[in-house]
Amino acid sequence: MFALPRSRELASLDLRDVTERLVTLVEAEARQKDVTLELTAPDTPVPVSGDRDQLAQVGMNIVINGIKAIGDAGGRIALTVVPEHEPGRCAVRIENDGPAIPEDQLETIFDPFHTGDDDGTGLGLAISSRILEQHDGYLTVENAGLGVRFTVVLSLSPSP
């Protein structure tokens, strides 16, 4: 199933709305683990073309992994909508204050079946990366920001 491309329902979207929806979807789980979600977004629309559900799935995979990495001690996840990440592209930065990812795992973290979670399948980030490729975007990870920063990059489109 991983190798098969999923059908997409492309629509004009405001990346702020997609990110707000993501926060709504994960806030109950975050609250249970004493993780604070912080959303920062511009006042003006950030137009993208994409499948809302698939883009929300990308964000959920990243945020849920962050909640698990932070653990029961509680912590913080910051989501920042960046209207001009690079020319013609916008981004959502998702940072958590959990432990750093070992340097030797940063290059393989998006590979299928790579997992740092005993209960995980190792498919969430691989699927997320593939979804973004199908949206003419990409996903990066680095030990930066609060601790670990994932950056979801998408092409800007005409206003929704």
C-alpha positions in Angstrom: 0.0 0.0 0.0 2.9 2.4 0.7 4.1 2.2 -2.8 0.7 3.0 -4.4 -0.1 6.7 -4.8 -3.3 7.8 -3.1 -5.8 9.9 -4.9 -5.9 13.5 -3.9 -8.7 16.0 -3.9 -6.9 19.2 -4.7 -8.5 22.5 -3.6 -7.5 26.0 -3.0 -6.6 26.2 0.7 -5.4 28.7 3.3 -2.5 27.1 5.1 -3.5 28.9 8.3 -6.8 27.0 8.2 -5.2 23.6 7.7 -2.8 24.3 10.6 -5.7 25.4 12.9 -7.6 22.2 12.0 -4.5 20.2 12.8 -4.3 21.8 16.3 -8.0 21.1 16.9 -7.4 17.4 15.9 -4.5 16.8 18.3 -5.3 19.1 21.2 -7.0 16.5 23.3 -4.1 14.1 23.1 -1.6 16.9 23.8 -3.6 18.0 26.9 -3.6 14.4 28.2 0.2 14.4 28.0 0.5 18.0 29.4 1.9 19.2 26.1 1.1 22.8 25.2 0.4 23.6 21.6 1.3 27.1 20.4 0.2 28.3 17.0 1.6 31.4 15.3 0.2 32.4 11.9 0.1 35.7 9.9 -3.0 37.8 9.7 -3.2 37.4 5.9 -4.0 34.2 4.0 -1.3 31.8 2.9 -2.7 30.2 -0.2 -1.8 26.7 -1.2 -3.3 24.0 -3.5 -3.7 20.7 -1.8 -5.7 17.9 -0.3 -6.8 19.2 3.1 -7.1 15.8 4.7 -3.7 14.6 3.4 -2.0 17.8 4.6 -3.6 17.5 8.0 -2.4 13.8 8.1 1.2 15.0 7.5 0.9 17.5 10.4 -0.8 14.9 12.7 2.0 12.4 12.1 4.6 15.0 13.1 2.8 16.4 16.1 1.8 12.9 17.5 5.4 11.8 17.1 6.5 15.0 19.0 4.0 14.3 21.8 5.4 10.8 22.1 9.0 12.0 22.1 8.2 14.6 24.8 6.8 11.9 27.0 4.8 12.1 30.2 6.9 15.0 31.7 5.0 17.5 29.5 6.4 20.1 27.2 5.7 22.3 24.3 5.1 22.1 20.5 5.1 25.3 18.5 3.5 25.4 15.0 4.5 28.4 12.9 3.0 29.2 9.5 5.7 30.9 7.4 4.2 32.7 4.4 7.5 33.1 2.5 9.9 30.3 3.5 11.7 30.6 0.2 10.7 32.2 -3.1 7.3 30.9 -4.2 7.1 28.6 -1.2 5.5 28.7 2.2 6.0 26.4 5.2 4.8 25.2 8.6 7.5 24.8 11.2 6.6 22.2 13.8 9.0 22.3 16.8 8.9 20.2 19.9 11.0 20.5 23.1 11.6 16.7 23.3 15.0 15.1 23.1 17.1 15.6 20.0 17.1 13.0 17.3 20.5 11.2 17.2 22.5 12.6 14.3 23.0 9.2 12.7 19.1 8.9 12.4 18.5 12.3 10.8 19.3 11.0 7.3 17.0 7.9 7.5 14.1 9.3 9.5 11.9 9.5 6.4 12.7 5.9 5.3 9.9 3.4 5.5 9.9 1.3 8.7 12.4 3.6 10.5 11.0 4.1 14.0 12.2 5.4 17.3 9.0 4.2 19.0 8.7 0.7 20.2 5.0 0.7 19.4 5.4 2.5 16.0 5.4 1.1 12.5 7.9 3.5 11.0 5.5 4.6 8.3 4.2 7.9 9.5 7.0 10.1 8.4 7.7 8.1 5.3 4.0 8.5 4.3 4.2 12.2 5.2 7.2 12.8 3.0 5.5 11.0 0.1 2.3 13.0 0.5 4.3 16.2 0.3 6.2 15.1 -2.7 2.8 14.5 -4.4 2.0 18.1 -3.5 5.2 19.4 -5.0 6.6 20.0 -1.5 9.0 18.5 0.9 9.7 17.8 4.5 12.9 18.5 6.5 14.0 17.7 10.0 16.8 19.2 12.1 17.8 19.4 15.8 17.0 23.1 16.1 14.5 25.5 17.6 12.9 24.2 20.8 14.7 20.9 20.3 13.6 19.2 17.1 12.2 21.1 14.1 10.2 19.6 11.2 9.5 22.0 8.3 6.7 21.2 5.9 7.3 23.2 2.7 4.6 23.7 0.0 4.3 25.9 -3.1 2.3 29.1 -2.8 -0.7 29.3 -5.1 -3.1 32.1 -6.1 -5.4 33.2 -3.2 -8.1 30.7 -2.3 
